[in-house]
Amino acid sequence: PIDAITPQIIAQYRDKRSGKVRANREIALLSHIFNMAREWGITEKENPATGVRKNKERPRDFYAGPEIWDAVYRRAAPELRDAMDLAYLTGQRPADVLSMRAVDCVGGHLQVAQGKTSKKLRIQLETSGQLNELSLLLERLLQQRKERGVRNPYLITTEDGRHVTASMLRLRFDGARKSATEQALETQDKILAEQIRLFQFRDIRPKAASEILD
């Protein structure tokens, strides 16, 4: 029952939860649920999540250098390579990369509607009057769509024309990373293997921010 939940119970949940950062997010969600319940008149009790101490968090500090990138990229399926390239050259979040459409390429720009912030961006396809790498990538992706007879509107598709979803991307990235890790272990490079194992698709965004100057 909603009125039976106390700050102590939430604190116990926090301490038992193995994923410490995830526990913080879940408590924040629970707090929002209680606030909505109070607005709707489901409960008159004070929000029990208010004032409950959160777990300490450390910002993610991981840089996917060329050796790590190349190791995973070599083992990646074609659609994963396309997604990695598009993520790197736009510097956008994974979900926003997968939602990019052919019609978003308009007037010398790639239009981006960020899902998390609702912010709208226009990324230039020319640098100093010359087509940049992003423009060349988009030309290739658009040509692929024609060759594959793709009917869905998205830029990142499989070889048989299906839209790549978040779960599909995760499975492909996990597979490529595992294969790259195994290859590093075969060459007895344990340090590289461990670095590859830590690489996540979301690390492409800070990599782009630190490397792309234009």
N, C-alpha and C positions, 0 to 999 in steps of 0.2 A: 504493500500500500504506500502511496506517495507520502502520506503524512508520517509514515514510520521511519523514513530515511533521515538520519542524523549526520552532523559533521563527522562524528566518530566513525560511522559506517563508511563514509566516503574516504576518510583517512586510512582506514583498514584496507579498503580496496586499492588505494594508491600504493600502499606498502606491499601488497601481495602481487600486484601486477608486474610481470616480468619486463614488459616494455615500458621503461620509465618515461620516455618522451611521449609515447602513445597514451600513457596514463594521464598526462597533463592535458592532452587534447580531449580525451574522453570526459574528464572532469569539467572542462570548459563547455563541452556539449551538454553535459548534465545540468550545468548551471543555466544554460540557455533554455533548456526544457522546463526547468523550474520557473524561470521568469515568465515564460509563455503560459504555464499552468496558472500562475498567479493572475496574469492579465485576463485569462479566460474564466476565472472563478473556480477552477478545479480544486485549488487549495488556497488557504489564507496564511499558511505557515511561511516563516521566513525561509529564504533560499539557503539550504544547508551546505551548499558548495561555497558560499561566500566566506572568505577568510581561511579556507582549507589550504594549507601550505602545498605548493607545487614542488615537484622534483627539480633539481638543478639541471640546466641544459647547457651543453657546450655547442657553439656554432660549428657546423661541419667545415672542416678544413682539409680539403682533398684537391689535389691538382692532377689532372690526367695528362701527363706529359706525352710527347710523341711516341715513346716506346710502348706505353700502356694503350694509347689510342690505336696505334697500328696493329698491335697484337689482337685486339678485339675486332677491329675493322676487317682484318684479313679473314676472320672466321665468321663474319656476319653474312646473313642472307641478303640478297639484293635490296629488298625493301627496308631492311634495317640500316643498310648503308645509306640509302636515300634519306631515311629519317635522321640519322646521325649528321649527315651533311647539311640538311635543312635546319636542324637544331643549332648546329655550329654557326652557320652563316646568318641566321636571324637572331640568335641569342634568346630564343623564346622557350617557355616551359614545354615539357613533353606533350601535355594535353593540347596546347595551342598549336604545336607543330602538326599533330595528327588531324586537327580541325581545319587546317589551311586548304583552300579550294582553288581550283583553276581560275574561277572568276575573280579571285582576289588580286590577280595580277592586272592592274589597271593603271594606265597613264604613266608608265615608267616607275611604278611603285608596287610593292607587295603590301596590301592592306591586311592588318592584323587586329582582331578583336580579342583581347586577352580575357580568358574566362574567369580568372581569379579576381582581377581588379576591375573588370569591365572597361579598361582603358583601350582606346583605339589608336593604333599607330600606322604610320606609312613608312616603310623601309625603302630607301632609294635603290634603284637597280642600275644606276650609273654612278661612277666615281670619276670626277674630273673629266666628264664628257665621254668616258669609256665604259662599256658594259663591265660590271664587276662580277665576281665569282658567283654571287647569289643569282644574278641574271642568267648566267650560263647554266647554272644548276636548274633553274626554273624552266628554261628552254628545253633541257633534256627531259625533265619530268613531264612537261606538256607533250613532247614528242612521244614519250613512252605511252601516255594515255591513248594517243591515236593508234599506235601500233598494237596495243593490247585491246583496243575497243572498249575502254573503260566507260561504264555508264554512270557510276556514282560521281559526285562532284569533287572528290578529294584528290590531293596531290600525291599522298603516300598510299600506294596500293601494292598488292601482291602481283606476282607475274601473271596470275589468272584474273586480275582485275578487281579483286576484293579490297574494300577499304580496310586498312590496318587499324585495329582498335587498340586501346590501352593494354588489354590483356594479351593480345597478339604480340605487341611490341615488347612487353615484359618477358614473355616466353622466349622470343627470339634473342633478346639481349642476354638473358640468363644463359641460354644455350651457347651463344658466342663467347661469353665471358668464361664459362666453364671449359670450353674447348681451348681457349687461349691460355687459361691457367694450367691445364694439363700439358700443353705444349711447352710452357715455361718450365714445368717440373721435369719434363723429359730431358731438358738441357741443363738440369740441376741448378736453375736460377730461382732459388726459393724466394728471394727478395722481390723479384719481378712478379712471381706467381702471387704473392701476398698482395702486392699493389694492384694487380689486375682483379683479384678477388674483391677488393674494396671499391672498385669502379662502379658507379651507378649512372644510368642514363641522365639523371638530373645534373650530374657533374659537368655535362657539356656546356651548360649555360654559363657558369663562372669561368670555364675555360675560354669560351668565346669572349667574355668581357675582358679577360686579361690579355688576350692575344690579338684581337681584331682592332686595328687602329682607326680605320675609316668609318 
